[in-house]
Amino acid sequence: MSLEQLREIAQGFGGKPSISSLSLEQRRDLIDLLIEAGADVENPGLPDAERNLYLSKLEAWAKRFPRPRPGFASNEQLALIEDLWERFFEDGRPGRGLRGFLIRQCGVDDLTFLRVCDVKKIITALKVVRGKKAT
């Protein structure tokens, strides 16, 4: 199957001929459809070094918050945001860190206080900023 054919199928799920614009649920449905049609689908995981970085951050958050905190971002979400920031945005310049980004985006100055309703906003903003850096 060509990439264009795959994009046409994706359009049926999300309205756009773009795989990256699909939600996680829509992507799962697309993968299920492809598998049902006989496709050999491989979903690679993170490379070990990147996975270990995320897991170390997750472990640190789990030690800090061993029980769920209703209304606040989960340990997994906090670890993901911190990991993405460090891998793609941290440049060491004062005032240009994650704290300033959080303040600008949702008015909190520490990941600890990130509300569950702000998680999508932060991750979307990270994607937008990363996309601008890539161009």
N, C-alpha and C positions, 0 to 999 in steps of 0.2 A: 504494500500500500504506500502510496506517495504521501508526502507531507501535506500537499494540497487536499488530497482525499480525506486525510485525517482532520484537517481544519474544517472541511465541509461537515463532517460528522459532529465535530465540536460545536459548530454553529447551531446545530439542532438542540444541543444541551443548554447553551448559554446565550444564544442570539447573536454571537459574533464568531467569525471564523478564526478564533484564537484559543489555543489550549491554555495559555497562561491566564486568560481572563476567567476561566472556570473556577468555581468554588471547589473546595476539597471534596464535597459531596458529589458535585457534578463530575469531577475528575474520576472519582471512584466508580460512578455509574458508567462513564466512558470506558474505563478499563474493563469493567465487568462485561460490557457489550462487546468489546474487542475479543475478550477471552471466549465468550460464547460463540463468536464467529470463527473461532479457531486460531486466533493470534497467539503467538508466544510472547507474552508481555513480561518484561523484566523491569522491576522497580529498584534501581540501585540505592543503597543506603549511603550515608555520609562516609567519607574516608575516615579511617580510624583516628587520625590526629584531630580532625574536626569533631568527631563524635566524642572523643575523650575530653576535649575542652568543654563541650556542652555538658557532659556527664559530671565533670568536676564542679561546674557552676551549679548544676541541679543538686548535687550533694551538699554544697555549701548552703543553698537556700533551704533544703530539707532539714538541715541541722538548725538553722535559724527559726524556721517555722515548721515544726514537726506535725502540726495539725492544720487542716484547711482553715482558711480565713474567709468566711462568707462576705461577699461583696468586694473582695480584693483579688488581684491577679494571683493565679496559682503559681506554685514554685516552678512548674514547667514553663509557664509563660515568662516569668521573671528571668529564668536561666536563658531562654531563647532570645529575649530582647538584649540581655547583657552580652551574650555570645555574639549576636549579629553586630552590635555596636562595636565591640572590640575587634572583630575580624574585618569590618568594612569601613569604620568611621573614625576610630581613635587615632588621632594624629599627634597627641602630646602637647598641643598648644593650649595655654591657659584660657579658660572661658569658652572652650569649644567642645566640652565634653558632654557626656550623657546627661549630667545634671541640668545643664543649660538647655539641652534639647527637650527634656521632660518639662521644664518650666515653660518653655515656649509652646509646647504642644498641648499640655493639659494642666498646667498650673501646679504640679507637684515637683518637689526638689529631690526626691529619692524614690527609687523603684519600690521600696518598702510600702509606700503609700499609694501606689498605682491601683486604681479601682478597675474592676473587671470590665466596666463599660468603656474604659479608655485604652484597653489593650489593642483593639482593632485599629484605633486611631494612631497609636504609636507605630504599630507594625506597618500600616499603610504609609505613614509618613517616612519610615525608614526605606521602604521600597521606592517611593518617589524620589527621595534624596539620592539613593544609590543609582537610580536610573539616570538622573541628571549628571552624576559624576561619571557615568559610563560614556556619556556622549560628548 
